[in-house]
Amino acid sequence: MSEKFKVGSLYAGIGGICMGFKNSGFDLLWANEFDKNACITYRENFKHELIEGDVLELDLDNIPKVDILTGGFPCQPFSVAGYRKGFDDNRGNHFFRILDFVDTMRPKVIFLENVKNLVNHDNGKTMKVIESSLRERNYSFQSQVLNTKDYGNIPHNRERIFMVAFDTLEYPDAEKTFKFPGKEELTRTIEDVITKEKVEENFYYKEDKYMFNMLKETMKSKDTVYQFRRQYVRENKSNVCPTLTANMGTGGHNVPLIKTDFGFRKLTPRECLRFQGFPDSFKIPARLANSSLYKQAGNSVSVPVIEALSKKILEVLENVPVLTNTIR
């Protein structure tokens, strides 16, 4: 393609959405992220402009316009963990902030990601607000829940809702031509993802630790990932990694555990990134604490899912003649 479509990424995190679009041939123009540690990791891996700061305080007039606006906007207001407050939660205002970008930039495509629970939040009213807000701006609206384990051959059970909206003034048939990607076969196992060699000692549970006997009694298989849930150890029966969470490295909750030839241990940050589809060439800043790295992996999106989706978006964009208002 002689001219790449340009992407701007809100709530970029460590760049899961950005990497997926980049892998599909899009040009990353800028990204925005508030978390300072996530920004450190992002800058280690991407060279384009990263706008560090609160999206609510950005000057839209000084940010370059883009063809595709992406955003894995804060999910707490729409999740069980966020007490289901939805748009009444101040963090719910982030969706309306995205609309400010839409109104200012008029991108060809809007690509949004959120927790699966958004589908049924407030009896579906929240999704209706999101859809109607985009349709009244002459955008199409399509959404679907996709699971990481169905894309990129990665054994990770992670369901998220993805929303795709095309400018119908430029792509009037987008709702007919855009199709969500079909499922791919999963052949890799957890053992294909984890490190076979011994890792750093601090990831292992020692026999003198109070929970060692609990792990010994429960963790019998090397083929699955277990979770420590404060008072008990839970086995994942499906032999895929359970959903990685942002709090998995703190407070002893949702900690992903595996049994290896060298003992019982936590997943390493590198392994967590692998379960999110990041290649081993993705750089992990040495100066960041593991708790921060676990948070970054748990907050990220799965790269192969984004890549599959962005390829479908590109098919629509490339099958329509580039009009004069395409950003150069």
C-alpha positions as a Markdown table, in Angstrom:
| # | Residue | x | y | z |
|---|---|---|---|---|
| 1 | Met | 0.0 | 0.0 | 0.0 |
| 2 | Ser | 1.5 | 3.3 | -1.1 |
| 3 | Glu | -0.2 | 5.4 | 1.6 |
| 4 | Lys | -0.7 | 3.9 | 5.0 |
| 5 | Phe | -3.8 | 4.8 | 7.1 |
| 6 | Lys | -2.8 | 6.7 | 10.2 |
| 7 | Val | -3.8 | 5.6 | 13.7 |
| 8 | Gly | -4.1 | 7.6 | 16.9 |
| 9 | Ser | -4.4 | 5.5 | 20.1 |
| 10 | Leu | -6.1 | 6.7 | 23.3 |
| 11 | Tyr | -5.6 | 4.8 | 26.6 |
| 12 | Ala | -2.7 | 3.1 | 24.9 |
| 13 | Gly | -1.3 | 1.2 | 27.9 |
| 14 | Ile | 1.9 | -0.6 | 26.8 |
| 15 | Gly | 0.7 | -0.7 | 23.2 |
| 16 | Gly | -1.3 | -3.9 | 22.6 |
| 17 | Ile | -3.8 | -2.1 | 20.3 |
| 18 | Cys | -1.0 | -0.2 | 18.6 |
| 19 | Met | 1.1 | -3.3 | 17.9 |
| 20 | Gly | -1.9 | -5.1 | 16.5 |
| 21 | Phe | -2.6 | -2.3 | 14.0 |
| 22 | Lys | 1.1 | -1.9 | 13.2 |
| 23 | Asn | 1.3 | -5.6 | 12.4 |
| 24 | Ser | -1.5 | -5.2 | 9.9 |
| 25 | Gly | 0.3 | -2.4 | 8.1 |
| 26 | Phe | -1.2 | 0.7 | 9.6 |
| 27 | Asp | 1.0 | 3.8 | 10.5 |
| 28 | Leu | 1.0 | 4.7 | 14.2 |
| 29 | Leu | 1.0 | 8.5 | 14.3 |
| 30 | Trp | 0.6 | 9.1 | 18.1 |
| 31 | Ala | -0.6 | 7.5 | 21.3 |
| 32 | Asn | -1.8 | 8.8 | 24.7 |
| 33 | Glu | -1.4 | 7.2 | 28.1 |
| 34 | Phe | -1.7 | 8.5 | 31.6 |
| 35 | Asp | 0.1 | 5.8 | 33.7 |
| 36 | Lys | 3.8 | 6.8 | 34.0 |
| 37 | Asn | 5.1 | 3.2 | 34.2 |
| 38 | Ala | 3.1 | 2.1 | 31.2 |
| 39 | Cys | 4.6 | 5.1 | 29.4 |
| 40 | Ile | 8.1 | 3.8 | 30.3 |
| 41 | Thr | 7.3 | 0.4 | 28.7 |
| 42 | Tyr | 5.6 | 2.0 | 25.7 |
| 43 | Arg | 8.6 | 4.2 | 24.9 |
| 44 | Glu | 10.9 | 1.2 | 25.1 |
| 45 | Asn | 9.0 | -0.4 | 22.2 |
| 46 | Phe | 7.6 | 2.4 | 20.0 |
| 47 | Lys | 9.3 | 5.4 | 18.4 |
| 48 | His | 6.3 | 7.6 | 17.4 |
| 49 | Glu | 4.9 | 10.4 | 19.6 |
| 50 | Leu | 3.6 | 9.4 | 23.0 |
| 51 | Ile | 1.5 | 12.1 | 24.7 |
| 52 | Glu | 1.8 | 11.4 | 28.4 |
| 53 | Gly | -1.0 | 12.8 | 30.4 |
| 54 | Asp | -4.7 | 12.9 | 31.3 |
| 55 | Val | -6.8 | 12.5 | 28.2 |
| 56 | Leu | -9.4 | 14.8 | 29.8 |
| 57 | Glu | -6.8 | 17.6 | 29.8 |
| 58 | Leu | -5.4 | 17.3 | 26.3 |
| 59 | Asp | -5.6 | 20.1 | 23.8 |
| 60 | Leu | -7.4 | 18.5 | 20.9 |
| 61 | Asp | -6.4 | 21.3 | 18.5 |
| 62 | Asn | -2.7 | 20.5 | 18.9 |
| 63 | Ile | -3.1 | 16.8 | 18.2 |
| 64 | Pro | -2.7 | 15.6 | 14.6 |
| 65 | Lys | -5.8 | 14.2 | 13.0 |
| 66 | Val | -5.9 | 10.5 | 12.2 |
| 67 | Asp | -7.8 | 8.0 | 10.0 |
| 68 | Ile | -8.4 | 5.5 | 12.7 |
| 69 | Leu | -9.0 | 6.5 | 16.4 |
| 70 | Thr | -8.6 | 3.6 | 18.8 |
| 71 | Gly | -9.3 | 3.4 | 22.5 |
| 72 | Gly | -9.4 | 0.7 | 25.1 |
| 73 | Phe | -11.1 | 3.1 | 27.4 |
| 74 | Pro | -11.3 | 2.6 | 31.2 |
| 75 | Cys | -13.4 | -0.5 | 31.9 |
| 76 | Gln | -14.0 | 0.0 | 35.7 |
| 77 | Pro | -17.3 | 1.8 | 35.3 |
| 78 | Phe | -18.7 | -1.1 | 33.3 |
| 79 | Ser | -17.4 | -4.0 | 35.2 |
| 80 | Val | -18.5 | -5.9 | 38.3 |
| 81 | Ala | -15.3 | -4.7 | 40.0 |
| 82 | Gly | -16.4 | -1.1 | 39.4 |
| 83 | Tyr | -19.8 | -1.7 | 41.1 |
| 84 | Arg | -21.6 | -1.3 | 37.8 |
| 85 | Lys | -21.9 | 2.5 | 38.1 |
| 86 | Gly | -21.6 | 3.0 | 34.3 |
| 87 | Phe | -22.0 | 6.6 | 33.1 |
| 88 | Asp | -22.7 | 7.8 | 36.7 |
| 89 | Asp | -19.1 | 7.0 | 37.5 |
| 90 | Asn | -16.7 | 9.9 | 36.6 |
| 91 | Arg | -14.6 | 7.4 | 34.7 |
| 92 | Gly | -17.5 | 6.8 | 32.5 |
| 93 | Asn | -17.0 | 10.3 | 31.1 |
| 94 | His | -14.0 | 8.9 | 29.2 |
| 95 | Phe | -16.4 | 7.6 | 26.5 |
| 96 | Phe | -17.8 | 11.2 | 26.1 |
| 97 | Arg | -14.2 | 12.4 | 25.9 |
| 98 | Ile | -13.6 | 10.0 | 23.0 |
| 99 | Leu | -16.6 | 11.7 | 21.3 |
| 100 | Asp | -14.8 | 15.0 | 21.6 |
| 101 | Phe | -11.9 | 13.5 | 19.6 |
| 102 | Val | -14.4 | 12.1 | 17.1 |
| 103 | Asp | -16.1 | 15.5 | 16.6 |
| 104 | Thr | -12.8 | 17.3 | 16.2 |
| 105 | Met | -11.0 | 14.8 | 14.0 |
| 106 | Arg | -13.7 | 13.0 | 12.1 |
| 107 | Pro | -11.7 | 9.7 | 11.7 |
| 108 | Lys | -12.7 | 7.2 | 9.1 |
| 109 | Val | -12.9 | 4.4 | 11.7 |
| 110 | Ile | -13.5 | 4.3 | 15.5 |
| 111 | Phe | -12.2 | 1.2 | 17.2 |
| 112 | Leu | -13.1 | 0.6 | 20.9 |
| 113 | Glu | -12.4 | -2.2 | 23.4 |
| 114 | Asn | -13.9 | -2.9 | 26.8 |
| 115 | Val | -14.9 | -5.6 | 29.2 |
| 116 | Lys | -17.4 | -8.3 | 28.2 |
| 117 | Asn | -19.8 | -7.1 | 30.9 |
| 118 | Leu | -20.4 | -3.9 | 29.0 |
| 119 | Val | -22.8 | -5.8 | 26.8 |
| 120 | Asn | -25.4 | -6.3 | 29.5 |
| 121 | His | -24.6 | -3.3 | 31.7 |
| 122 | Asp | -27.7 | -1.5 | 33.0 |
| 123 | Asn | -29.9 | -3.9 | 31.0 |
| 124 | Gly | -28.1 | -3.0 | 27.8 |
| 125 | Lys | -28.8 | 0.8 | 28.2 |
| 126 | Thr | -25.1 | 1.6 | 28.3 |
| 127 | Met | -24.3 | 0.0 | 25.0 |
| 128 | Lys | -27.4 | 1.7 | 23.5 |
| 129 | Val | -25.9 | 5.1 | 24.6 |
| 130 | Ile | -22.6 | 4.3 | 23.0 |
| 131 | Glu | -24.2 | 3.1 | 19.7 |
| 132 | Ser | -26.7 | 5.9 | 19.4 |
| 133 | Ser | -24.0 | 8.5 | 20.2 |
| 134 | Leu | -21.9 | 7.2 | 17.2 |
| 135 | Arg | -24.9 | 6.7 | 14.9 |
| 136 | Glu | -26.1 | 10.2 | 15.3 |
| 137 | Arg | -22.7 | 11.3 | 14.1 |
| 138 | Asn | -23.2 | 9.3 | 10.9 |
| 139 | Tyr | -21.0 | 6.3 | 12.0 |
| 140 | Ser | -21.9 | 2.7 | 11.6 |
| 141 | Phe | -21.8 | 0.5 | 14.7 |
| 142 | Gln | -20.9 | -3.2 | 15.0 |
| 143 | Ser | -19.8 | -5.0 | 18.2 |
| 144 | Gln | -18.8 | -8.5 | 19.1 |
| 145 | Val | -17.3 | -10.4 | 22.1 |
| 146 | Leu | -14.1 | -12.2 | 21.1 |
| 147 | Asn | -11.9 | -14.5 | 23.1 |
| 148 | Thr | -8.1 | -14.5 | 23.0 |
| 149 | Lys | -7.9 | -18.3 | 22.7 |
| 150 | Asp | -9.7 | -18.1 | 19.4 |
| 151 | Tyr | -7.0 | -15.9 | 17.7 |
| 152 | Gly | -3.3 | -16.3 | 17.3 |
| 153 | Asn | -3.1 | -19.8 | 18.7 |
| 154 | Ile | -2.7 | -18.5 | 22.3 |
| 155 | Pro | -4.2 | -20.6 | 25.2 |
| 156 | His | -5.6 | -17.7 | 27.2 |
| 157 | Asn | -9.3 | -17.4 | 28.1 |
| 158 | Arg | -9.9 | -13.7 | 27.8 |
| 159 | Glu | -13.2 | -12.3 | 26.5 |
| 160 | Arg | -13.6 | -8.7 | 25.6 |
| 161 | Ile | -16.1 | -6.7 | 23.6 |
| 162 | Phe | -14.8 | -4.9 | 20.5 |
| 163 | Met | -16.7 | -2.1 | 18.8 |
| 164 | Val | -16.0 | -0.9 | 15.2 |
| 165 | Ala | -17.6 | 2.2 | 13.6 |
| 166 | Phe | -17.0 | 3.5 | 10.1 |
| 167 | Asp | -17.8 | 7.0 | 8.8 |
| 168 | Thr | -20.9 | 6.2 | 6.7 |
| 169 | Leu | -20.5 | 9.5 | 4.7 |
| 170 | Glu | -17.4 | 8.0 | 3.3 |
| 171 | Tyr | -18.1 | 4.2 | 3.7 |
| 172 | Pro | -21.9 | 3.9 | 3.3 |
| 173 | Asp | -21.7 | 0.1 | 2.9 |
| 174 | Ala | -19.3 | -0.5 | 5.8 |
| 175 | Glu | -21.9 | -2.3 | 7.9 |
| 176 | Lys | -22.4 | -4.8 | 5.1 |
| 177 | Thr | -18.7 | -5.2 | 4.1 |
| 178 | Phe | -17.0 | -5.3 | 7.5 |
| 179 | Lys | -17.0 | -8.8 | 9.1 |
| 180 | Phe | -15.6 | -9.8 | 12.4 |
| 181 | Pro | -12.8 | -12.4 | 12.0 |
| 182 | Gly | -13.7 | -16.0 | 12.3 |
| 183 | Lys | -12.2 | -18.3 | 15.0 |
| 184 | Glu | -8.9 | -19.9 | 14.5 |
| 185 | Glu | -7.9 | -23.4 | 15.7 |
| 186 | Leu | -6.1 | -23.6 | 19.1 |
| 187 | Thr | -3.3 | -26.1 | 19.0 |
| 188 | Arg | -0.7 | -24.7 | 21.4 |
| 189 | Thr | -0.8 | -25.6 | 25.1 |
| 190 | Ile | 0.2 | -23.8 | 28.3 |
| 191 | Glu | 3.5 | -25.7 | 28.2 |
| 192 | Asp | 4.2 | -24.2 | 24.8 |
| 193 | Val | 4.1 | -20.7 | 26.3 |
| 194 | Ile | 5.9 | -21.0 | 29.6 |
| 195 | Thr | 9.6 | -20.9 | 30.0 |
| 196 | Lys | 11.1 | -24.4 | 30.3 |
| 197 | Glu | 14.2 | -23.4 | 32.1 |
| 198 | Lys | 14.5 | -22.4 | 35.7 |
| 199 | Val | 13.6 | -18.7 | 36.2 |
| 200 | Glu | 14.6 | -16.3 | 39.0 |
| 201 | Glu | 14.3 | -17.6 | 42.5 |
| 202 | Asn | 11.8 | -14.9 | 43.6 |
| 203 | Phe | 9.1 | -16.4 | 41.5 |
| 204 | Tyr | 9.1 | -19.8 | 43.4 |
| 205 | Tyr | 7.3 | -20.6 | 46.6 |
| 206 | Lys | 9.6 | -22.1 | 49.2 |
| 207 | Glu | 8.7 | -24.9 | 51.5 |
| 208 | Asp | 8.9 | -22.6 | 54.5 |
| 209 | Lys | 6.1 | -20.4 | 53.1 |
| 210 | Tyr | 2.7 | -20.8 | 54.8 |
| 211 | Met | 0.9 | -21.7 | 51.5 |
| 212 | Phe | 3.4 | -24.3 | 50.2 |
| 213 | Asn | 1.5 | -27.2 | 51.6 |
| 214 | Met | -1.7 | -25.9 | 50.0 |
| 215 | Leu | 0.0 | -25.7 | 46.6 |
| 216 | Lys | 1.4 | -29.2 | 47.0 |
| 217 | Glu | -2.0 | -30.6 | 47.8 |
| 218 | Thr | -3.8 | -28.9 | 45.0 |
| 219 | Met | -1.4 | -28.4 | 42.1 |
| 220 | Lys | -0.9 | -31.8 | 40.5 |
| 221 | Ser | -0.8 | -30.9 | 36.8 |
| 222 | Lys | 1.8 | -29.2 | 34.6 |
| 223 | Asp | -0.7 | -28.6 | 31.9 |
| 224 | Thr | -2.7 | -25.8 | 33.4 |
| 225 | Val | -2.5 | -22.5 | 35.2 |
| 226 | Tyr | -3.8 | -22.3 | 38.7 |
| 227 | Gln | -5.0 | -19.2 | 40.6 |
| 228 | Phe | -4.4 | -18.3 | 44.2 |
| 229 | Arg | -7.6 | -16.6 | 45.4 |
| 230 | Arg | -6.7 | -15.3 | 48.8 |
| 231 | Gln | -7.8 | -18.4 | 50.8 |
| 232 | Tyr | -7.6 | -21.2 | 48.3 |
| 233 | Val | -6.0 | -22.4 | 45.1 |
| 234 | Arg | -8.2 | -22.8 | 42.0 |
| 235 | Glu | -7.5 | -25.1 | 39.1 |
| 236 | Asn | -8.4 | -24.0 | 35.6 |
| 237 | Lys | -10.0 | -27.1 | 34.1 |
| 238 | Ser | -9.9 | -26.0 | 30.5 |
| 239 | Asn | -6.1 | -26.2 | 30.2 |
| 240 | Val | -5.9 | -22.6 | 29.1 |
| 241 | Cys | -4.6 | -19.7 | 31.1 |
| 242 | Pro | -7.4 | -18.0 | 33.0 |
| 243 | Thr | -8.0 | -14.3 | 32.4 |
| 244 | Leu | -5.0 | -12.3 | 33.5 |
| 245 | Thr | -6.0 | -9.4 | 35.7 |
| 246 | Ala | -4.4 | -6.0 | 36.6 |
| 247 | Asn | -4.2 | -7.0 | 40.3 |
| 248 | Met | -2.6 | -10.4 | 39.8 |
| 249 | Gly | 0.7 | -9.2 | 41.2 |
| 250 | Thr | -0.6 | -7.5 | 44.3 |
| 251 | Gly | -2.4 | -8.6 | 47.5 |
| 252 | Gly | -2.3 | -12.3 | 46.8 |
| 253 | His | -5.4 | -12.3 | 44.7 |
| 254 | Asn | -5.8 | -13.9 | 41.2 |
| 255 | Val | -2.1 | -14.8 | 41.2 |
| 256 | Pro | -1.5 | -17.2 | 38.3 |
| 257 | Leu | 0.5 | -20.2 | 39.4 |
| 258 | Ile | 2.1 | -23.2 | 37.6 |
| 259 | Lys | 3.8 | -26.4 | 38.5 |
| 260 | Thr | 7.2 | -26.9 | 37.0 |
| 261 | Asp | 10.1 | -29.3 | 37.3 |
| 262 | Phe | 11.8 | -26.7 | 39.5 |
| 263 | Gly | 8.8 | -26.2 | 41.9 |
| 264 | Phe | 5.6 | -24.2 | 42.2 |
| 265 | Arg | 5.9 | -20.6 | 41.0 |
| 266 | Lys | 4.1 | -17.6 | 39.7 |
| 267 | Leu | 4.0 | -16.8 | 36.0 |
| 268 | Thr | 6.7 | -14.3 | 35.1 |
| 269 | Pro | 5.9 | -11.0 | 33.5 |
| 270 | Arg | 7.4 | -12.2 | 30.3 |
| 271 | Glu | 5.1 | -15.2 | 30.3 |
| 272 | Cys | 2.1 | -13.0 | 31.0 |
| 273 | Leu | 3.0 | -10.9 | 28.0 |
| 274 | Arg | 3.2 | -14.0 | 25.9 |
| 275 | Phe | -0.3 | -15.0 | 27.0 |
| 276 | Gln | -1.3 | -11.6 | 25.7 |
| 277 | Gly | 0.4 | -12.3 | 22.3 |
| 278 | Phe | 3.4 | -10.0 | 22.7 |
| 279 | Pro | 6.6 | -11.4 | 21.1 |
| 280 | Asp | 9.7 | -12.0 | 23.2 |
| 281 | Ser | 11.3 | -9.1 | 21.3 |
| 282 | Phe | 8.9 | -6.8 | 23.2 |
| 283 | Lys | 11.2 | -5.0 | 25.7 |
| 284 | Ile | 10.5 | -5.1 | 29.4 |
| 285 | Pro | 12.1 | -2.2 | 31.3 |
| 286 | Ala | 14.5 | -3.6 | 33.9 |
| 287 | Arg | 13.8 | -0.7 | 36.3 |
| 288 | Leu | 10.1 | -1.4 | 36.7 |
| 289 | Ala | 8.9 | -3.6 | 39.6 |
| 290 | Asn | 7.2 | -6.9 | 38.8 |
| 291 | Ser | 4.0 | -5.7 | 40.4 |
| 292 | Ser | 3.9 | -2.9 | 37.8 |
| 293 | Leu | 4.7 | -5.3 | 35.0 |
| 294 | Tyr | 1.9 | -7.6 | 36.1 |
| 295 | Lys | -0.5 | -4.7 | 36.1 |
| 296 | Gln | 0.6 | -3.7 | 32.6 |
| 297 | Ala | 0.1 | -7.2 | 31.2 |
| 298 | Gly | -3.3 | -7.6 | 32.9 |
| 299 | Asn | -4.5 | -4.2 | 31.6 |
| 300 | Ser | -3.4 | -4.9 | 28.1 |
| 301 | Val | -5.3 | -6.2 | 25.1 |
| 302 | Ser | -4.3 | -9.4 | 23.3 |
| 303 | Val | -2.2 | -8.4 | 20.3 |
| 304 | Pro | -3.4 | -11.2 | 17.9 |
| 305 | Val | -7.1 | -10.3 | 18.4 |
| 306 | Ile | -6.3 | -6.7 | 17.5 |
| 307 | Glu | -4.3 | -7.8 | 14.5 |
| 308 | Ala | -7.1 | -10.0 | 13.2 |
| 309 | Leu | -9.7 | -7.2 | 13.7 |
| 310 | Ser | -7.5 | -4.5 | 12.1 |
| 311 | Lys | -6.9 | -6.7 | 9.0 |
| 312 | Lys | -10.7 | -6.8 | 8.5 |
| 313 | Ile | -10.8 | -3.1 | 8.9 |
| 314 | Leu | -8.1 | -2.6 | 6.4 |
| 315 | Glu | -10.0 | -4.8 | 3.9 |
| 316 | Val | -12.9 | -2.3 | 4.0 |
| 317 | Leu | -10.6 | 0.7 | 3.8 |
| 318 | Glu | -8.6 | -0.6 | 0.8 |
| 319 | Asn | -11.7 | -1.6 | -1.1 |
| 320 | Val | -13.0 | 1.9 | -1.2 |
| 321 | Pro | -11.2 | 4.6 | -3.3 |
| 322 | Val | -9.1 | 7.0 | -1.2 |
| 323 | Leu | -10.9 | 10.3 | -1.2 |
| 324 | Thr | -9.4 | 13.7 | -1.0 |
| 325 | Asn | -9.8 | 14.1 | 2.7 |
| 326 | Thr | -7.6 | 11.2 | 3.5 |
| 327 | Ile | -4.9 | 12.4 | 6.0 |
| 328 | Arg | -1.4 | 12.6 | 4.4 |
